[in-house]
């Protein structure tokens, strides 16, 4: 088995809630634990959360309510939205004047 090569695909959610996948191919079996550890550390430092929990109708894994991303601006849980093949996360914010907008967790979208 030591002469086998493996492919690794890690799927997670970015801090803003985008689903992403990182792949490494042709990983030597002897280096497999090292490659997995490197991915864990590198993705963890970048704030990537693993995709765990539910599987949608298309067989794609999605976060459960407990794993929904938190808005880095407002510190609240974001809601999952989808249209077609697009998926995004946002939450409703109320301004002081009573108007509302949907924040996607980006600094440029902050309307205070």
N, C-alpha and C positions, 0 to 999 in steps of 0.2 A: 504494500500500500504506500510505502514511502516514495515510490516513483510516480504516483498519481498527481495530477494537477486538478485543482478545484476552482470553481467560480463562486464568489461570494456576492450576494446582493443584500444590502441593508436598506430598509424602507423606514421612513420616519416623517415627522412633521417639523417644518422650520419654526422658529419662534413666532413668526407671523401667521402660521397655520397652513402654509403651502405644503402639500405632500411632495416628497422627493425620494429618489432612490439613488444609491451610490453603489457601483459595481466594481469589483476587482476580478479579473480573470487570470487564469493560468497561475494560481497560487500553489506553490510547492507544498505538499502535505506536511513537511517538516516546519514550514513557516506559517502554517495555518493558524495556530494559537497566537502567534505574534501579529499576524495581519488582523485578526479579530480584535485583539487588544488595542491595536493602533486605531481601528475604526471606532471602537467604543470611546476612547479618549478624545480623538479628533472631533467626532460628531457631538459628543457630550459638551466639550468646550464651546462649540458653535451653537449650543442651545437646541440641537435637534432632539425631539422626543420620539421614541419608538412608536411605530404603528402597531397597536394592540387592540384587542377587543372584537368588534363586530365585523362581519363580512356583509357587504351590500349585495344587491340582486345580481350584479355583474361579477361577483366573486372577488371584488376588491376589498381589502381590509380598510376599516375606518376606525377612528378613535371613538371610544365610549365617552359618555358625559364626563367621567372623571379625568380623562386625558385631554380634554379640550384645551387649546392654547389660551394663555392669559395675555391680555393686551399689555404691551410694555409701556404704554402711555398712561392708561387709566387703572391698571391692575385688576381688571375684572375678567371673568371667563368670556370667551368669544363664542358665538354661535356658528355652527357649520351651515353653509349654504351651497347649493349646487344648481347648475343649469346646463343641461346637456352633459358634456364631459368635463366642464369646468367646476372646480370646487374652491371655495374661499371661506374665510372666517372673518366675522365682524361682530360688532355689538352696537346697540343704540346708545347715543349720548344726548343728554338734554342740556342745551345752553342756558345761561342765566335768564335770557329773554323768553324761555319756554320753547324755542324752536329745537327740533331734533335733527340729528344726522347719524349716519352709520360710519363708525370708525373701523378701519381695517388694521389699526395698530402701527401706522406709519406716522412719523413725526410731521411730515408735510400735510397730513390730513387733519391735524389737530386744529380744532376751531373753537377756541375759548376766548 
